[in-house]
C-alpha cells in the first residue's frame, strides 16, 4: 500500500506540474518587449518582420514611421509558395497606408528549418546597407536573445518591439482559441527543438 500511495502521489504531482507548465507557456515564450511608441528610440531603419496573420503590425509600423522613428522600412519574410513572399504584399499595404514607395523595401529570405540562419542574413543585410541602429517590429514570441546576439556580432544596435494588441491577445484566454493555442505551442516546441541543434541557437 505504501508504494501505491507513493505512485499515486507522484502521478498527481506530475499531472499538476504538467497543468501548471501548460498554463505558464505564454510567460515562457512571450518576450517582454516595449510597446510604448514614445519610449522607442529613433533608428536608421525599421525591420518589419512578423508572421502573425492576424496582427495589426502594418498600422503600428506606419504609426512609428509617422513619429519619425526611422525613415526607411524593410519588410522581411521567407517564401510562402513558389516565388510568393509576404514581404511583397506587406510593402504594397504600407504604401497604400501612406508610406512613400521609395522608403519601403523588401528582403526575401530562404526557407529554413529554424530562424537563426535568417537572423544572420538580416543582420548582414543591415550592415551592408551601412545602417547602425535598427528598430525591429516582430511578433511577441520572437527569439529575442538570438536576434540581439547576431546583431551584436555585426556590431549593430538593435531595438525590439511588438504590436501591443498582439501580446495582449496572445496572453488573454489563449487556450480557448485554436489559432492562439497553435501559435503558443508552435513557439514552445520551436524553442525546445532549436536548443538541441547548434546551427539553430
C-alpha positions in Angstrom: 0.0 0.0 0.0 2.9 2.4 0.8 4.3 2.0 -2.8 0.8 2.5 -4.2 0.4 5.8 -2.3 3.8 6.9 -3.5 2.9 6.1 -7.0 -0.4 7.9 -6.9 1.1 11.0 -5.2 3.9 11.0 -7.8 1.4 10.8 -10.6 -0.7 13.6 -9.2 2.4 15.8 -8.8 3.4 15.1 -12.4 -0.1 15.9 -13.5 -0.1 19.1 -11.5 3.3 20.1 -12.9 2.1 19.5 -16.4 -1.0 21.6 -15.9 1.0 24.5 -14.4 3.6 24.2 -17.1 0.9 24.3 -19.8 -0.8 27.4 -18.5 2.6 29.0 -18.0 3.6 28.7 -21.6 2.7 32.3 -22.6 5.0 33.6 -19.9 7.8 31.3 -21.1 7.6 32.1 -24.8 6.3 35.7 -25.0 9.1 38.3 -24.6 8.6 41.4 -22.5 9.1 43.7 -25.5 8.5 47.5 -25.1 5.3 48.6 -26.8 5.2 52.3 -25.8 5.9 54.2 -29.0 7.1 57.3 -27.1 9.9 55.2 -25.4 11.2 53.7 -28.6 14.4 55.2 -29.9 14.9 56.6 -33.4 16.8 54.3 -35.7 18.3 54.2 -39.2 15.9 51.6 -40.4 12.7 49.7 -39.3 12.6 46.0 -40.0 9.1 44.7 -40.3 9.4 41.0 -39.6 6.3 39.3 -38.3 4.4 36.1 -39.2 1.1 36.6 -37.2 -1.5 36.9 -40.0 -4.0 38.5 -37.5 -1.6 41.2 -36.5 -2.1 44.9 -36.9 1.6 45.3 -37.5 1.3 47.4 -40.7 -0.7 50.1 -38.9 1.8 50.0 -36.0 4.8 50.4 -38.4 3.1 53.3 -40.1 2.5 55.0 -36.8 6.1 54.6 -35.8 7.2 55.9 -39.2 5.0 59.0 -38.9 6.5 59.6 -35.5 10.0 59.7 -37.1 11.3 56.5 -35.6 13.0 55.7 -38.9 12.9 57.0 -42.5 13.4 53.6 -44.1 11.3 50.4 -43.7 12.3 47.0 -44.8 9.7 44.2 -45.0 11.1 40.8 -44.3 9.8 37.3 -45.0 10.6 33.9 -46.3 8.8 32.3 -49.3 5.1 31.4 -48.8 4.9 29.4 -52.0 6.7 29.5 -55.4 8.1 33.0 -55.8 5.5 34.4 -53.4 6.7 36.4 -50.4 4.5 38.0 -47.8 7.0 40.9 -47.6 6.0 42.0 -51.1 2.3 42.3 -50.1 3.3 44.0 -46.9 5.2 46.6 -48.8 2.2 47.4 -51.0 0.0 47.7 -48.0 2.3 50.1 -46.3 2.4 52.2 -49.4 -1.4 52.2 -49.5 -1.4 53.3 -45.9 0.7 56.4 -46.9 4.3 55.5 -46.7 6.3 56.8 -49.7 7.2 53.9 -52.0 10.9 54.9 -52.1 11.1 54.5 -48.3 9.8 50.9 -48.3 11.9 48.0 -49.4 11.8 44.2 -49.1 14.2 41.5 -48.1 13.4 37.9 -49.3 14.7 35.2 -47.1 15.3 31.5 -47.6 13.0 28.8 -46.1 15.0 27.3 -43.2 14.3 24.7 -40.6 14.8 27.3 -37.9 15.1 31.1 -37.7 18.7 31.5 -36.8 20.2 31.5 -40.4 17.7 34.1 -41.5 18.5 36.3 -38.5 22.1 36.3 -39.6 21.1 37.2 -43.1 19.0 40.2 -41.9 21.9 41.4 -39.7 24.3 41.1 -42.6 21.9 42.9 -44.9 21.6 45.8 -42.4 25.4 46.1 -42.1 25.9 46.1 -45.8 23.5 49.0 -46.2 25.5 51.0 -43.7 22.8 51.2 -41.1 23.9 51.1 -37.5 20.7 51.4 -35.5 17.8 49.1 -36.2 14.3 49.1 -34.8 12.7 45.7 -35.4 9.0 45.0 -35.2 8.4 41.4 -34.7 5.8 39.1 -33.0 5.7 38.7 -29.2 7.2 35.2 -29.3 10.3 36.2 -31.2 13.6 34.7 -30.0 15.0 38.0 -28.8 18.3 36.6 -27.4 19.1 35.2 -30.9 18.2 38.5 -32.6 20.3 40.5 -30.2 23.3 38.1 -30.4 23.6 38.1 -34.1 23.2 41.9 -34.5 25.8 42.4 -31.8 28.2 40.1 -33.8 27.9 42.6 -36.6 28.5 45.5 -34.2 24.9 46.8 -34.7 22.4 48.3 -32.3 19.1 46.5 -32.2 15.9 47.7 -30.6 12.9 45.4 -30.5 9.2 46.0 -30.2 5.9 44.3 -31.0 2.3 45.4 -31.6 0.7 46.0 -28.1 -2.5 44.3 -29.2 -0.6 41.2 -30.3 0.9 40.5 -26.9 -2.4 41.2 -25.1 -4.3 38.9 -27.4 -1.9 36.0 -27.0 -1.9 36.4 -23.2 -5.6 36.5 -22.8 -7.5 33.2 -22.7 -5.2 31.8 -25.3 -6.2 28.2 -24.6 -9.8 29.0 -25.8 -8.8 29.9 -29.3 -7.4 27.4 -31.8 -5.0 29.9 -33.5 -3.7 31.2 -30.2 -3.1 27.7 -28.8 -1.5 26.6 -32.1 0.9 29.7 -32.1 1.9 29.3 -28.5 2.5 25.5 -28.8 4.5 26.1 -32.1 6.7 28.7 -30.4 7.3 26.5 -27.3 8.2 23.5 -29.4 10.4 25.7 -31.6 12.4 26.9 -28.6 12.9 23.3 -27.4 14.0 21.9 -30.8 16.3 24.9 -31.6 18.1 24.3 -28.3 19.1 20.8 -29.5 20.9 21.9 -32.7 24.0 24.2 -32.7 23.0 25.8 -36.0 19.7 26.9 -34.6 20.9 28.5 -31.4 
